[in-house]
Amino acid sequence: MNPSLYNPLVLLIVIFLAPAYPGAKIIGGHEVKPHSRPYMVSLQIYIGNNMYHPYCGGALIRPNWVLTAAHCEKTIESDQFLLAVLGDHSLSKHAISEQRLRIIRQIPITKYNNQTKKDDIMLLQLETDAKINQYVKVLNLPKRGITDMKSGTRCTVAGWGKTEINNYPDTLQEVEVEVIDRRTCNSMDYYNHRPEITQDMICVGDSKGRGDSCQGDSGGPLICDKMYTGIVSFGKGCAIAKKPGVYTLLTKRYIDWIRDTIG
């Protein structure tokens, strides 16, 4: 069915009722070199008048599969409502590098629990294969899964999420952050086990609250030691020193599930 037949107001309500940062903007970062992150995907939802609105990020892991966060799942009446936009740098400019592919399936590993934040991982199947070129490439998964990362490991996270209160950038942004050990992240001064930071999660932030991911970056990839390590999941506020971003860690369990699902 043609998306233009739907009431845009209803779709806007869908957007604003979606979970806000459960982890989502780039704070204290900078604009990346155009197309230097060719695996980045902007997930967008139809809002009427032939317009789409970005709501989450993701990474292209196969020509027709995107990996993102489960809390980015949308309840929709038609496949035509959701797009994966690849090869983009500026969201407002439709460059020749851009590919816009319809999302036909949303597959979370389990039903996402917004209280525990567990299993915040989801696969998106695209209607057709992306054309792999200098602007669009897949991001390789860790072969055996990751058990953990050493505290202090430097990482980067990128996205089109907020850079300031009520300010969304037009171009892809990136920030450098570092791993915070799980025991510290679960301590009283940090998350105090509310929710529990499990073995399938990893805390990454800045000890002085200078950089973080936040609204709009959810589902985007965390890169540590040049390896796809995690998925932007949740956080309390943005760039708060003792409330770092929490990411779904790409453990063996998740890697096995991905391979079993996509073949």
N, C-alpha and C positions, 0 to 999 in steps of 0.2 A: 504494500500500500504506500502511496506517495506521502512522505513526511509532511508536506505542506498542508495536508488535510487535517492535521492534528492541531489542537489549540496550543499555541506557544506558551501561554500562561501555565498550563499543566506541566509542560516540560521544564519551565523555570522553577516550578515548585519542586520537581524531582531533583534538580541541581542543588537547591538550597537546603533540602532535607538530607542530602548526602553527608557522610561523616566529614567534618572539617579536620584538618591535620589530626588525623590520627597521625600526621607527620608530613609536612608538606611544603615549605618554602626555602629558598636559598637565601640565607642571611650572611652578610659579611663576605660574600664571594665576589666574583667578577664574571664578565662576559667571556665565553670561551671563543677560541678561534673558530670561525664558521666551518661546519662539517668535520670538525676534529673528533666528534663523538657520533660517528655514522650509525651506531646501533640505537640511538635515542629515539623514542617514540612518544608522540603527544597523543593521548587518548581524548577524543572529543565527542560531545553529544549534541544532537540536533535540537535547536531552540526555536525554529521557525524562520520563515522568510529566507530559506536557503542558507541559513547561518548555523555554524557549529561552535560550541563553547568548550574549551579545554577543561578537563576535570581531574586528570591524573597523568602520570608518566608510565613508562615501561621500557623494556629492552627487547629488541628483536633477537630471538635465539635460534630461529629457523626461518626460511623465507616466508612461511605462512603461520608462524607462531610468535606470540609476544608473551613475555613473562612480566607480571605486575603483582600488585597487592590485592588480596581478597576483599578488603574493605572498599575497593574501587568498583565492585560489582554493581551494575545498574539493573533495576527492574524496568523493562521496556516492553512495548507491544509489538515492535517491529525491529528486525535487524538493521533497517535503514537508519535507525537513530544513532548508531555508534560507528565511529571511524577511528582508524589508526593512521596517524599522519607521520610519514617517515621522510627523511632527507630534508628536514626543515631546520632553519636557524631562527628566522624571524617569523612569528606566527601571523603577522599582519600582511606579509608579502608572499604571494604565491609564486615562488621561484621555479625554474625549470627542473630543479633537483627534487622537488616535492612529489611524494607519492601518497595518495589518499585511498586507503583500502578499507572496505567494510569489515566489521567484526561480526562473525556469524555464530560464535559460541563463546560463552564465558564458563570456565571450568575451575572453580575453587577446589582445593584438595579436600576440604570439609566445609561444613556450614560455619562461617566466621562468627566468633563470639566476641562482641565488642567489649565485654567486661574483662576477659582474660587476655585478649589480643592474640591468642594462639593461632597458629596455622594461617598467618596473613600472607597467603601466596595463591596466585591464580594464573591460569593459562588462558590466553585468548587466541582463538583460531581465526585466521583471516580468510576472506572469501577466495582470494587468489594469492599466488606467490608474489612477494616483493621482487622487484628487479634489482639484483645485487650489482652495485657499481661503486664509484668513488664516493658517492654521497650516502649510500645505504648499504650497511654490512651487518652481519650477525655478530653477536657478542658470545664468545665461547663460555660455556658453563664449566665450573671446576669438575675435573674428570671423576674424582672419587667423593666429592663433597668435602666440606670444611668442618673440622671439629671445633676450632676456635681460632682466634687471632690474638697475638701477644699484645698486652696493654701498651699503649703508646705508638702502635703501628699507625703510620700516616695513611689516610684514605681520602678519596675525593667522591663527591656526590654532585650530580648535575640535575637541572630541571628548569621549568618555566614557572615555578611557583613564586609566591610573594617574596619581595626583597625588602619591603617595609610594610607597615600597617596599611592595608587597602591599596597597595601598589604592586601590580603584577607586571613583570618585565615583558617586553616584546621579543627579546632574544634569549637564547639559551644561556643560563648562568651556571657557575660551578664554584664550589667552596672546598677547601681542604680542612679535614677534621682528623681526630685521632681516636683510636679504640680505648675505651674505658673498661677495666675488668669487671666481670659480672658481679663479683662480691661487693665491690664499691657501688655499682649501679643498684644493687638490691638493698644497700644500707639505709639507715634511718634518714640520713640527710639527703638521699637521692630518691629512689622510688619506693623504698621501704616495703618491698614485696606487693605493692599495689599499683599495677599488677606485678606478678612474679616475672622477673626476667629469666627465662628458661634457657636450656642448652640450645634451643632452636632460635635464639635471639642474640643480638649483639648490640651493645651500647657504643655509640660513636658520637663525639661532640668536641667541644672546646672547653678546657678547664676554666677559662675566663668568660665564657659565654659570647665569644666574638663571632662564631660561625655555626651554622646549623642548616638543616633542611626544614621545611614547614609547609603551609597550605599550598597545594598545587603540585608538589613534588612527589606525593605518595605514589608508590609503585615503581619509582625510578631505581636504577642500579647504583649500588655502592661498590666502588672499586678500591681494593686494598692490595698493595704489592703487585699492581698490574693484573689483578685477578678479580673476576666477578664474584663478589663476596656476599652481598646481601641486597635486600629490597627495602626501600623506605617504607616504614610501617607506622609508627606513632611517636608521640612525645607530648610533654606537658608544656604548653606555650612554645616559644621559639627562641633559640639562642639564650637559654637560661643555664647558667654554669652547672648547676647540680640537677638539671633535668635534661640530659642529653637526648638526642634522637635515638630511637630504638629501631633496629632493622631486623627483618627476618633473615636469619643466617642460612646460607645454602648448604645445609648439612647433607649427608649421604641419604637420609630418609627422603628429603625433598628432591634430590637429584634422581633417585630411583623412581619416584613418583612421576617426575617429568618425563623420563625416558619410557616408562610404562604407558604413559598417556599418549605421547606423540609418536612413539615407535622409533 
